[in-house]
Amino acid sequence: MIDTSLDSSNFYFLLAVFQGVILSLLIGLFRPGGKKPNIYLSILIFLISLNLLQSILEASIHAFNVKFPIPMSFRLVFGPLAYLHILHIKDPIRKFLRKDLMHFIPSLILDILVFTISFLYLASNMDWAYANIPLIQSIAIYAAFIHIVQLTIYTYLIYKESVNARQVLKEFNRVKKWLSVLIVSWSLAIGFHVIGIPIGLIFIDQLDDNSEWLYIPLNTINAIWIFMLGYSYIITYAKVIGNYMDKIRKFNFSANDLDDKKNALLQALDQQELYKDPRLTVAKLAGHLGWPINSASKMINDTLQTNFNDLINQYRVAAFKELTLHPDSKKYSILGLGQDVGFSSKASFYRVFKKETGMTPSEFIKMQA
């Protein structure tokens, strides 16, 4: 067995560990909007950094895990932390539930209890350990296989949450890009393990003398993971996600509930044709829906990216266009058709129609002829 020194690659990996710790602190202290998602991501980056540090120490200190039988690798926590990070972004008012603890049981059993007991056993049976190095390395590789299976499952869950997410606010386009970053980073780790695990098992007898062929690429993946998650989140996504969560949180219900309410509003306009009431106000619309006035106004502004007047006028213009397609429309004047869809005066009708279409109602009808 060789005892490697702190070579140049390990030096750069230590820099990645240091930056990972700093990034985890910065994300954990980042307060706008997503406090809970930030905490999950902060812990995740810190644990990835800790996992990288353990790998460096294993390569630099002979029999490190036996001399320091303290768990430092919590790989079975990576997936659950990322998954809960996403769930709390999607639902800003979501609370940590007791069932969420179930996600961490595999790590408690394997990463903490089994590994600690194993390290303590090896420490008191060093002769057996030296005689069975290939067996110990095989067990470690099989443990890595368990990790990759679990990571694959959580990558699928994150992907599923991304696909099923309802786009309520325009900011969610940027939020969804962050979900893609997570999926890509997870896929990189999975891809390496899918290649590395079989190679490690095939050449298990030579692995001890050529450990750098497996551990250096693994550490490189961990370093890339740290930078990809930490820097991209802080620089590009943290503020956007925070603003998105703040907006949804002000409604005091989840994004899915918000989407349902938006659909109820649009349904009232589409099916019940409330826009045809020339005296329709945001207060009357809110009363019809059973909402506070400010909730209805804010719902329109934030989820439809328009204001009440423009929204109602869009419906009226669209209804006027549809009316002109019917043969019976020729029996009525243009102003009569405009009043039928809710415009209260000729001036407002022509002004709104010109704004929406770039032409007057008369010009539109002539173009259809």
C-alpha positions in Angstrom: 0.0 0.0 0.0 1.4 3.4 -1.0 1.0 6.6 1.1 0.6 9.5 -1.2 1.7 13.0 -0.3 -0.3 16.2 -0.8 0.4 16.5 -4.5 -0.7 19.3 -6.8 -4.1 17.7 -7.6 -4.9 17.3 -3.9 -3.9 20.9 -3.4 -6.4 22.1 -6.0 -9.0 19.8 -4.5 -8.4 21.4 -1.1 -9.0 24.8 -2.7 -12.3 23.4 -3.9 -13.1 22.2 -0.4 -12.3 25.7 1.0 -14.5 27.4 -1.6 -17.3 24.9 -1.0 -17.4 25.8 2.7 -17.4 29.5 1.8 -20.2 29.0 -0.7 -22.3 27.0 1.7 -22.0 29.8 4.3 -22.9 32.5 1.7 -25.9 30.5 0.5 -27.0 29.7 4.0 -26.8 33.4 5.0 -28.6 34.6 1.8 -31.9 35.9 3.1 -34.2 37.2 0.3 -37.0 34.8 -0.5 -36.0 31.2 -0.2 -34.6 30.7 3.3 -35.5 27.0 3.6 -34.3 26.1 0.0 -31.1 28.0 0.7 -30.5 26.0 3.9 -30.9 22.7 2.1 -28.6 23.7 -0.7 -26.1 25.1 1.8 -25.9 21.8 3.7 -25.7 19.9 0.4 -22.7 21.9 -0.8 -21.0 21.6 2.6 -21.4 17.8 2.6 -20.1 17.5 -0.9 -17.1 19.5 0.3 -16.7 17.3 3.3 -16.9 14.2 1.1 -14.1 15.7 -1.1 -12.0 16.4 2.0 -12.4 12.9 3.2 -11.2 11.6 -0.1 -8.1 13.9 0.0 -7.3 12.7 3.6 -7.7 9.1 2.6 -5.1 9.6 -0.2 -2.7 11.6 2.0 -2.9 9.9 5.4 -2.3 6.1 5.7 -5.3 4.3 7.1 -7.1 7.6 7.7 -10.6 6.1 8.3 -9.1 3.7 10.9 -7.2 6.4 12.7 -10.2 8.8 12.6 -13.3 6.6 12.7 -15.6 9.6 12.3 -18.1 9.7 9.4 -17.3 12.4 6.9 -19.1 11.1 3.8 -22.9 11.5 3.9 -23.5 10.7 0.2 -27.0 9.2 0.8 -28.1 12.7 2.0 -27.2 14.4 -1.3 -30.4 13.4 -3.1 -32.8 14.1 -0.3 -31.4 17.5 0.3 -31.6 18.5 -3.4 -35.2 17.1 -3.6 -36.4 19.0 -0.5 -34.6 22.1 -1.9 -36.8 21.8 -5.0 -40.0 21.1 -3.1 -39.7 24.2 -1.0 -38.9 26.3 -4.0 -42.1 25.1 -5.7 -44.2 25.6 -2.5 -42.8 28.5 -0.5 -45.2 28.0 2.4 -44.4 24.3 2.7 -43.3 23.2 6.1 -40.8 20.5 7.0 -42.9 17.4 7.6 -42.2 14.4 9.8 -42.4 12.1 6.7 -39.5 14.2 5.3 -37.3 12.6 7.9 -37.7 9.2 6.1 -35.5 10.5 3.3 -32.5 10.6 5.7 -32.9 7.1 7.3 -30.6 5.4 4.7 -27.9 7.8 5.5 -28.3 7.4 9.2 -28.0 3.6 8.8 -25.3 3.3 6.2 -23.3 6.6 6.3 -23.2 6.9 10.0 -23.9 3.6 11.9 -22.5 1.0 9.5 -19.5 3.0 8.5 -18.6 4.0 12.1 -18.9 0.4 13.3 -16.8 -0.8 10.4 -14.1 1.7 11.0 -14.0 0.8 14.7 -13.8 -2.9 13.9 -10.9 -2.3 11.4 -9.1 -0.2 13.9 -9.1 -3.1 16.4 -8.3 -5.7 13.7 -5.6 -4.2 11.6 -4.0 -7.5 10.7 -7.2 -8.7 9.2 -7.7 -5.4 7.4 -4.2 -5.5 5.7 -4.9 -9.1 4.6 -8.3 -8.3 3.1 -7.7 -4.9 1.4 -9.4 -6.0 -1.9 -12.5 -7.2 0.0 -12.7 -3.9 1.9 -12.3 -1.9 -1.4 -15.0 -4.1 -3.0 -17.4 -3.3 -0.2 -16.6 0.4 -0.6 -17.4 0.2 -4.3 -20.6 -1.6 -3.7 -21.6 1.1 -1.2 -20.9 3.6 -4.0 -23.2 1.6 -6.2 -26.0 2.0 -3.6 -25.3 5.7 -3.6 -25.6 5.9 -7.4 -28.9 4.0 -7.4 -30.3 6.3 -4.8 -28.9 9.4 -6.6 -30.6 8.2 -9.8 -33.9 7.9 -8.1 -33.7 11.4 -6.7 -32.6 12.8 -10.0 -35.8 11.3 -11.5 -37.9 12.8 -8.7 -36.3 16.2 -9.3 -37.0 15.8 -13.0 -40.6 14.8 -12.3 -41.1 17.9 -10.1 -39.6 20.1 -12.9 -41.9 18.6 -15.5 -45.0 18.8 -13.3 -44.4 22.3 -12.1 -47.1 24.8 -13.0 -45.8 28.0 -14.5 -47.8 30.6 -12.5 -45.4 33.6 -12.6 -43.1 34.6 -15.4 -40.1 34.3 -13.1 -40.6 30.6 -13.1 -38.9 30.3 -16.4 -35.6 31.2 -14.7 -36.4 29.0 -11.7 -36.9 26.1 -14.1 -33.5 26.6 -15.5 -32.1 26.1 -12.0 -33.9 22.7 -11.9 -32.1 21.9 -15.2 -28.7 22.8 -13.6 -29.4 20.3 -10.8 -30.4 17.6 -13.2 -27.3 18.1 -15.3 -25.0 18.1 -12.3 -26.6 15.0 -10.9 -26.3 13.3 -14.3 -22.5 14.0 -14.4 -22.0 12.3 -11.1 -24.2 9.4 -12.1 -22.4 9.0 -15.4 -19.0 8.9 -13.8 -20.1 6.2 -11.3 -21.7 4.2 -14.0 -18.3 4.1 -15.7 -16.1 4.0 -12.6 -17.8 1.3 -10.5 -17.4 -1.5 -13.1 -13.8 -0.5 -13.8 -13.1 -0.5 -10.0 -14.6 -4.0 -9.6 -12.8 -5.4 -12.6 -9.4 -4.1 -11.5 -9.9 -4.4 -7.7 -6.6 -6.2 -7.2 -4.7 -3.4 -8.8 -6.8 -0.6 -7.3 -4.7 0.0 -4.3 -1.5 0.7 -6.3 -3.4 2.7 -8.9 -5.9 4.5 -6.8 -5.4 7.8 -8.4 -7.0 6.5 -11.6 -10.3 6.3 -9.7 -10.1 8.9 -7.0 -8.7 11.8 -9.0 -11.6 11.7 -11.5 -14.1 11.3 -8.6 -12.6 14.2 -6.8 -12.7 16.3 -10.0 -16.4 15.5 -10.3 -17.0 16.6 -6.7 -15.1 19.8 -7.3 -17.1 20.6 -10.4 -20.2 19.8 -8.5 -19.3 22.3 -5.8 -18.5 25.1 -8.3 -21.5 24.3 -10.6 -24.0 24.4 -7.7 -22.5 27.1 -5.6 -21.4 29.7 -8.1 -24.3 29.3 -10.5 -26.8 29.6 -7.7 -25.3 32.7 -6.1 -24.5 34.5 -9.3 -27.5 33.6 -11.5 -30.4 32.1 -9.6 -30.6 33.0 -5.9 -32.1 36.4 -6.3 -34.6 35.2 -9.0 -35.7 32.3 -6.9 -36.0 34.6 -3.9 -38.2 37.1 -5.7 -40.3 34.3 -7.1 -40.9 32.8 -3.7 -41.6 36.2 -2.1 -44.4 36.9 -4.7 -46.1 33.5 -4.2 -45.7 33.7 -0.4 -47.6 37.0 -0.3 -50.7 35.1 -1.6 -50.4 32.8 1.4 -51.0 29.6 -0.6 -49.0 27.2 -2.7 -48.0 27.7 -6.4 -50.5 24.9 -7.3 -53.3 26.7 -5.4 -52.3 29.9 -7.0 -52.6 28.3 -10.5 -56.0 26.9 -9.6 -57.2 30.4 -8.6 -55.8 31.9 -11.7 -57.7 29.3 -13.7 -60.9 30.1 -11.8 -60.5 33.8 -12.7 -60.0 33.0 -16.4 -62.9 30.6 -16.3 -65.2 33.2 -14.9 -64.2 35.5 -17.8 -64.3 32.8 -20.5 -67.4 30.9 -19.6 -69.5 33.4 -17.7 -68.4 36.3 -19.9 -68.2 38.8 -17.1 -66.3 41.1 -19.3 -69.6 42.0 -21.2 -70.7 44.0 -18.1 -69.8 47.6 -19.1 -69.7 48.5 -15.4 -67.4 45.6 -14.4 -64.7 46.7 -11.9 -62.0 44.7 -10.1 -64.2 45.0 -7.0 -67.2 43.4 -8.7 -64.9 40.6 -10.2 -63.4 40.0 -6.7 -66.9 39.8 -5.2 -68.0 37.3 -7.8 -65.0 35.1 -7.1 -65.3 35.6 -3.3 -61.8 37.1 -3.0 -60.5 40.3 -1.4 -60.1 43.1 -3.9 -56.4 43.4 -3.5 -56.0 39.6 -4.0 -57.9 39.8 -7.4 -55.8 42.7 -8.5 -52.6 41.2 -7.5 -53.5 37.9 -9.0 -54.0 39.6 -12.4 -50.8 41.6 -12.1 -48.5 38.8 -11.1 -49.9 35.7 -12.8 -51.1 37.2 -16.1 -48.5 40.1 -16.3 -51.2 42.7 -17.1 -53.6 44.9 -15.2 -57.4 44.6 -14.8 -58.4 47.1 -17.4 -56.1 45.7 -20.1 -57.2 42.2 -19.3 -60.9 43.0 -19.7 -60.3 45.0 -22.9 -58.4 42.1 -24.4 -61.4 39.9 -23.8 -63.7 42.5 -25.3 -61.7 43.0 -28.4 -61.4 39.2 -28.9 -65.2 38.9 -28.4 -65.8 41.7 -31.0 -63.6 39.9 -33.5 -65.5 36.7 -33.0 -68.9 38.4 -33.4 -67.9 39.9 -36.8 -67.4 36.4 -38.1 -71.1 35.6 -37.8 -73.3 36.4 -40.7 -75.9 38.0 -38.4 -73.3 40.6 -37.3 -74.1 42.6 -40.5 -77.5 43.4 -39.1 -75.9 45.5 -36.3 -73.8 48.7 -36.3 -70.1 48.5 -35.4 -70.9 50.5 -32.2 -73.7 48.1 -31.4 -71.4 45.2 -31.6 -68.9 47.0 -29.4 -71.5 47.7 -26.8 -72.6 44.1 -26.9 -69.2 42.9 -25.8 -69.0 45.4 -23.0 -67.6 48.7 -24.3 -69.5 51.6 -22.8 -68.7 54.3 -25.3 -67.6 54.7 -28.9 -64.5 56.7 -27.9 -63.3 54.0 -25.5 -64.2 51.3 -28.0 -62.2 52.8 -30.8 -59.3 53.8 -28.6 -58.9 50.3 -27.0 -59.3 48.5 -30.4 -56.7 50.7 -32.0 -54.3 50.0 -29.1 -54.8 46.2 -29.3 -54.9 45.7 -33.0 -53.2 48.7 -34.6 -56.4 49.5 -36.7 -59.9 50.8 -36.2 -62.9 48.5 -35.9 -64.0 49.6 -39.4 -60.6 48.8 -40.9 -60.7 45.4 -39.3 -64.1 44.6 -40.7 -63.1 45.7 -44.2 -60.0 43.6 -44.0 -62.2 40.5 -43.2 -64.5 41.1 -46.1 
